[in-house]
């Protein structure tokens, strides 16, 4: 039985993977977070792998506080670059395959067509720069790895845009949301399943390393996303579209970060749901949890 180590297990993606383990009984799963394994401690990582034989690593651990990263650059790079290097070194020593999660923030958002994997990276924030650095160190240390860039992640777990909108919908009669930032929401449950399918396909057919893009299908603005959330919930909160200049943030965001997913769909034979379909699935789970 092959063993899969999932880091960042307390986060949205890690928790979604935990809900899927029963569907993959052929694998043994290990889940860690900073409380059980500090990825920034190279010796701790090395010791962990000496005790636990691992065949696959799914690295969900990341520093994701985009605005705070502008003030905490050192910490952002420590988690998004140095911890990745520690994992990559351990993966090579263990002969394990690594799947690392990256972001649409590696791009500057000036393109007007969906980004493909070979487009030049040009991050406009500290967070984006730290994620690029993580990609680069992983490719240098463990070139047989898979990097999956994703965007606008949400789920029934943790803090995210969908849960924030639902909370505001009970507190406010009016919301102002930017309409000039375009991308695609990604349900973490879909990404979790896709990652496990990549591993499963790799076992049966071929594990092909490289950079891939994954989000749900379709395109929208944050404004459109908010309107759909309130509509699903039957909330009467009025959503007003505003420009990004009316909602300044410490970190710059890419104005257009739609990801082209052809490569991962063709390589690993994946079918990806539309974002509105997946939002409905997530909302039903949120309602059932209450």
Rosetta blueprint (number, residue, H / E / L):
1 X L
2 X E
3 X E
4 X E
5 X E
6 X E
7 X E
8 X L
9 X L
10 X L
11 X L
12 X H
13 X H
14 X H
15 X H
16 X H
17 X H
18 X H
19 X H
20 X H
21 X H
22 X H
23 X H
24 X L
25 X L
26 X L
27 X E
28 X E
29 X E
30 X E
31 X E
32 X L
33 X L
34 X L
35 X L
36 X L
37 X L
38 X L
39 X L
40 X L
41 X L
42 X H
43 X H
44 X H
45 X H
46 X H
47 X H
48 X H
49 X H
50 X H
51 X H
52 X L
53 X L
54 X L
55 X L
56 X E
57 X E
58 X E
59 X E
60 X L
61 X L
62 X L
63 X L
64 X L
65 X L
66 X L
67 X L
68 X H
69 X H
70 X H
71 X L
72 X L
73 X H
74 X H
75 X H
76 X H
77 X H
78 X H
79 X H
80 X H
81 X H
82 X H
83 X H
84 X H
85 X H
86 X H
87 X H
88 X H
89 X H
90 X H
91 X H
92 X H
93 X H
94 X H
95 X L
96 X L
97 X E
98 X E
99 X E
100 X E
101 X E
102 X E
103 X E
104 X H
105 X H
106 X H
107 X L
108 X L
109 X L
110 X L
111 X L
112 X L
113 X L
114 X L
115 X E
116 X L
117 X L
118 X L
119 X L
120 X L
121 X L
122 X L
123 X L
124 X L
125 X L
126 X H
127 X H
128 X H
129 X H
130 X H
131 X H
132 X H
133 X H
134 X H
135 X H
136 X H
137 X H
138 X H
139 X H
140 X H
141 X H
142 X L
143 X L
144 X L
145 X L
146 X E
147 X E
148 X E
149 X E
150 X E
151 X L
152 X L
153 X E
154 X E
155 X L
156 X L
157 X L
158 X L
159 X L
160 X L
161 X H
162 X H
163 X H
164 X H
165 X H
166 X H
167 X H
168 X H
169 X H
170 X H
171 X H
172 X L
173 X L
174 X E
175 X E
176 X E
177 X E
178 X E
179 X L
180 X L
181 X L
182 X E
183 X E
184 X L
185 X L
186 X E
187 X E
188 X H
189 X H
190 X H
191 X H
192 X H
193 X H
194 X H
195 X H
196 X H
197 X H
198 X H
199 X H
200 X H
201 X H
202 X H
203 X H
204 X H
205 X L
206 X L
207 X L
208 X L
209 X L
210 X E
211 X E
212 X E
213 X E
214 X L
215 X L
216 X L
217 X E
218 X L
219 X L
220 X E
221 X E
222 X H
223 X H
224 X H
225 X H
226 X H
227 X H
228 X H
229 X H
230 X H
231 X H
232 X H
233 X H
234 X L
235 X L
236 X L
237 X L
238 X E
239 X E
240 X E
241 X E
242 X E
243 X L
244 X H
245 X H
246 X H
247 X L
248 X L
249 X L
250 X L
251 X L
252 X L
253 X L
254 X L
255 X L
256 X E
257 X L
258 X L
259 X E
260 X L
261 X L
262 X H
263 X H
264 X H
265 X H
266 X H
267 X H
268 X H
269 X L
270 X L
271 X L
272 X L
273 X L
274 X E
275 X H
276 X H
277 X H
278 X H
279 X H
280 X H
281 X H
282 X H
283 X H
284 X H
285 X H
286 X H
287 X H
288 X H
289 X H
290 X L
